[in-house]
Amino acid sequence: MNDALQGLLDLLDLEQIEEDIFRGTSDAAPLVPRVFGGQVAAQALVAAGRTVPADRSAHSLHAYFLRPGDPGAPIVYTVDRIRDGHSFTTRRVVAVQHGQPIFHLSASFQLYEDGLEHQEPMPDVPDPLSLPTAEELLPRYEHLFIGPGVTERMLQARAAVDVRYVDEPPFGSVGRPREPKSRVWFRTNGKLDGTADHPLLHVCLATYVSDMTLLDSVLLAHGRGGWAVGDIVGASLDHAMWFHRPFRVDDWLLYDQESPSASGGRGLAKGRIFTADGRLAVSVIQEGVMRVPRGKK
């Protein structure tokens, strides 16, 4: 396990300051002066999960990003125990900074049971080890980025998680609209063991990663390079995930993403996360603000 992954695990290890109240620290997002949305979502799910019986696994979450998070201030997470049923447990979490809510999450947990079974097939894609690492890929596009240091900040943001693009990333096809589909392989940079090897933590880490590349598919449809290039501004608005089958985030996972629509200054993206052996593990949907800066038409 490298230092960056240990740092991410420490970020998700919230401090309990009162019953059902937790406090977390933050890292700044790599290209914008706010807290990375995936971090807030993952921390909120950690807070919810710590109030749920151990025999119940997260099966869905629905969240809204209300205000930009301040990376220089702690975030307080308050958990409401909405329901404890025979099979399902529901929690609501509000994240607060400077006296104002910045994020709201509802999460549901389920006691395992057998049932009907089917899934969509996994796309046919290259092996992840045949694809370039971030260290190999990002420097190729440095000449397109908005300024010095962008490559280093992006590499730092991805030091804990190995993310490999199956197709050319949006910042590599600026000015060339193409099919709004994006696929990446990802896994943590190191195995989770000991107390870190907990099913809830695997789910929370996948939640963290799910916000990293999902809106790429919206950019591709319009030939936009994104935040690194400076031809789009925006932020996540809401985020939903359904956890279908068990998975390990320290094994390779395929994140298959596409955008069905963009309108009204918003873009919608949906994703499917598959295990390397083809099991559909997670479904994701997110909408984000997507605005073209003046002078970038």
C-alpha positions in Angstrom: 0.0 0.0 0.0 1.5 3.3 -1.0 1.4 6.5 1.1 -1.3 8.1 -1.1 -3.7 5.2 -0.6 -3.0 5.2 3.2 -3.7 9.0 3.1 -7.0 8.3 1.4 -7.9 5.6 4.0 -7.1 8.1 6.7 -9.3 10.7 5.1 -12.2 8.2 5.2 -11.5 7.2 8.8 -13.9 9.8 10.4 -13.7 11.0 14.0 -16.8 10.3 16.0 -17.5 13.4 18.1 -21.0 12.4 19.5 -23.5 9.7 18.9 -24.4 9.7 15.2 -22.1 12.8 14.6 -18.8 12.5 12.8 -16.0 14.8 11.7 -13.8 14.5 8.6 -10.9 16.4 7.1 -10.5 17.3 3.4 -8.2 17.4 0.5 -8.7 20.1 -2.2 -9.9 18.9 -5.7 -7.0 18.9 -8.1 -8.2 21.6 -10.5 -10.8 23.7 -8.6 -10.7 25.4 -5.2 -13.2 23.2 -3.5 -13.5 19.7 -1.9 -13.7 16.8 -4.3 -17.3 15.6 -4.5 -16.4 12.0 -4.4 -14.6 12.5 -1.1 -17.7 14.1 0.6 -20.0 11.3 -0.8 -17.6 8.6 0.4 -17.2 10.2 3.9 -21.0 10.5 4.2 -21.4 6.8 3.4 -18.8 5.9 6.0 -20.8 7.9 8.6 -24.0 6.2 7.6 -22.4 2.8 7.6 -21.0 3.2 11.1 -24.6 3.3 12.5 -25.8 0.2 10.7 -25.6 -3.5 11.8 -22.5 -5.3 10.4 -24.7 -7.9 8.6 -26.3 -5.2 6.3 -24.5 -4.0 3.2 -25.1 -0.8 1.3 -27.3 -1.3 -1.7 -28.0 2.3 -2.8 -27.3 5.9 -2.2 -28.9 9.1 -3.5 -27.1 12.4 -2.9 -27.2 16.2 -3.7 -24.2 18.5 -3.7 -25.6 21.7 -2.2 -22.6 24.1 -1.8 -18.9 23.9 -2.6 -16.9 22.4 0.2 -14.1 24.4 1.8 -10.9 22.2 1.8 -9.5 24.2 4.7 -12.2 23.4 7.2 -13.5 20.2 8.7 -16.8 18.7 7.6 -19.3 17.5 10.2 -21.6 14.6 9.3 -24.9 14.2 11.2 -26.7 10.9 10.7 -30.4 10.5 11.1 -31.6 6.9 11.7 -34.6 7.0 9.5 -35.6 3.4 9.6 -34.4 0.0 11.0 -36.6 -2.7 9.4 -36.4 -6.5 9.2 -34.5 -6.4 5.9 -33.6 -2.8 5.2 -32.0 0.0 7.1 -32.2 3.6 5.9 -30.0 6.5 6.9 -29.9 10.2 6.1 -26.7 12.2 6.3 -26.2 15.9 6.2 -22.6 17.3 5.8 -22.1 20.8 7.3 -19.4 23.4 7.0 -19.4 26.9 8.5 -22.9 26.3 9.8 -24.4 25.5 6.4 -25.2 22.2 4.7 -23.0 21.4 1.8 -24.2 17.9 0.9 -27.1 15.6 1.6 -27.2 11.8 1.3 -29.8 9.1 1.8 -28.4 5.5 1.9 -30.1 2.2 2.2 -28.6 -1.0 3.6 -29.9 -4.6 3.2 -29.6 -7.9 4.9 -28.4 -10.4 2.3 -31.0 -12.6 0.7 -31.3 -14.8 -2.4 -33.5 -13.7 -5.3 -33.9 -13.4 -9.1 -30.7 -12.9 -11.0 -29.8 -11.3 -14.3 -27.5 -8.6 -15.7 -26.3 -6.8 -18.7 -23.1 -8.2 -20.3 -19.7 -6.5 -19.8 -18.3 -4.7 -22.8 -15.4 -6.3 -24.6 -12.4 -4.1 -23.7 -8.6 -4.4 -23.6 -6.8 -5.8 -20.5 -6.0 -3.0 -18.1 -2.3 -3.9 -17.9 -2.1 -3.2 -21.7 -3.2 0.4 -21.2 -1.0 3.4 -20.2 -0.8 4.5 -16.6 -1.6 8.1 -15.6 2.1 8.7 -15.3 2.5 7.6 -19.0 -0.7 9.2 -20.3 -1.0 12.7 -18.8 2.3 14.2 -19.9 1.3 13.6 -23.5 -1.3 16.3 -23.2 0.5 18.8 -21.1 0.6 21.3 -24.0 -3.2 21.4 -23.9 -3.6 22.1 -20.2 -4.5 25.5 -18.8 -1.2 26.1 -17.1 1.9 24.7 -15.5 1.5 22.2 -12.7 -1.8 20.8 -13.9 -0.2 17.4 -14.8 1.4 17.2 -11.3 -1.9 18.0 -9.6 -3.8 15.5 -11.6 -1.2 12.8 -10.9 -1.3 13.6 -7.2 -5.1 13.3 -7.2 -4.8 9.9 -8.8 -1.9 8.6 -6.7 -4.1 6.5 -4.5 -6.1 4.9 -7.4 -4.7 3.5 -10.7 -7.1 4.9 -13.4 -6.4 3.7 -17.0 -8.4 5.1 -19.9 -9.6 2.5 -22.5 -10.3 5.2 -25.0 -8.7 8.6 -25.6 -9.6 10.9 -22.7 -11.7 14.1 -23.4 -8.6 16.3 -23.0 -7.0 14.3 -25.9 -9.8 15.0 -28.4 -10.5 18.7 -28.0 -12.5 20.1 -30.9 -13.5 16.6 -32.1 -16.9 15.6 -30.9 -17.4 11.9 -30.7 -19.7 9.3 -29.3 -20.5 10.2 -25.7 -19.0 7.0 -24.2 -16.0 6.7 -21.9 -14.4 3.6 -20.3 -11.7 3.3 -17.7 -10.3 0.5 -15.6 -9.5 1.4 -12.0 -8.2 -0.2 -8.8 -6.5 1.1 -5.6 -2.7 1.4 -5.7 -2.2 -1.4 -3.2 -4.1 -4.2 -1.5 -6.5 -3.5 1.4 -5.7 -5.7 4.4 -6.3 -5.7 8.1 -8.9 -3.3 9.3 -9.0 -1.7 5.9 -10.3 -4.9 4.3 -13.9 -4.2 5.2 -16.9 -4.5 2.7 -18.1 -1.0 3.6 -14.7 0.5 2.9 -14.6 -1.1 -0.6 -18.0 0.4 -1.3 -17.0 3.8 0.0 -13.8 3.8 -2.1 -15.8 2.9 -5.2 -18.1 5.8 -4.4 -15.0 8.1 -4.2 -13.7 7.0 -7.6 -17.2 7.1 -9.2 -17.1 10.9 -9.3 -13.7 11.1 -11.0 -14.5 10.5 -14.6 -18.3 10.1 -15.0 -18.9 13.5 -16.6 -16.2 12.8 -19.3 -18.9 11.3 -21.5 -20.8 14.6 -21.6 -17.6 16.4 -22.7 -16.9 13.9 -25.5 -20.2 14.6 -27.2 -19.2 18.2 -27.7 -15.5 18.0 -28.2 -14.7 19.6 -24.9 -11.5 18.9 -23.0 -12.8 19.7 -19.6 -11.4 21.3 -16.5 -7.8 20.6 -17.3 -8.1 22.4 -20.6 -10.3 25.2 -19.3 -13.1 24.9 -21.9 -15.8 24.0 -19.4 -16.8 25.0 -15.9 -19.2 23.2 -13.6 -19.7 20.9 -10.7 -21.7 17.8 -9.7 -25.3 18.4 -8.8 -26.6 15.0 -7.7 -25.3 11.4 -7.6 -27.0 8.1 -7.3 -25.5 4.6 -7.0 -26.9 1.0 -6.7 -24.6 -1.7 -5.4 -25.7 -5.0 -7.0 -23.0 -7.5 -6.2 -19.9 -7.8 -3.9 -16.6 -6.5 -5.3 -13.1 -5.6 -4.2 -11.8 -2.1 -5.1 -8.2 -3.4 -4.9 -9.0 -5.7 -7.9 -9.5 -4.2 -11.4 -12.9 -2.8 -12.1 -14.2 -1.5 -15.4 -16.2 1.8 -15.3 -18.3 2.0 -18.5 -19.8 5.5 -18.8 -22.1 7.3 -21.3 -24.1 10.4 -21.6 -27.8 10.2 -22.8 -28.4 14.0 -22.6 -27.2 17.5 -22.1 -29.4 20.6 -21.9 -30.2 23.7 -19.9 -26.6 24.0 -18.7 -26.6 20.5 -17.3 -25.2 17.2 -18.5 -26.4 13.7 -17.5 -24.1 10.7 -17.3 -24.6 7.1 -16.3 -22.1 4.4 -15.6 -21.8 0.7 -14.9 -19.0 -0.8 -12.9 -18.0 -4.4 -13.7 -15.6 -6.8 -12.0 -12.8 -8.2 -14.2 -14.7 -11.5 -14.5 -17.8 -9.7 -15.9 -20.1 -9.3 -12.9 -22.1 -6.1 -12.9 -21.3 -4.7 -9.5 -22.5 -1.1 -9.4 -24.8 1.3 -11.4 -24.2 5.0 -11.3 -26.1 8.1 -12.5 -25.0 11.7 -12.1 -26.0 15.1 -13.3 -23.7 18.1 -13.3 -23.6 21.8 -14.2 -21.8 22.1 -17.5 -21.2 25.6 -18.7 -19.0 26.9 -21.5 -16.9 29.9 -20.3 -17.2 33.2 -22.2 -14.8 33.3 -25.1 -14.7 29.5 -25.4 -17.7 29.0 -27.8 
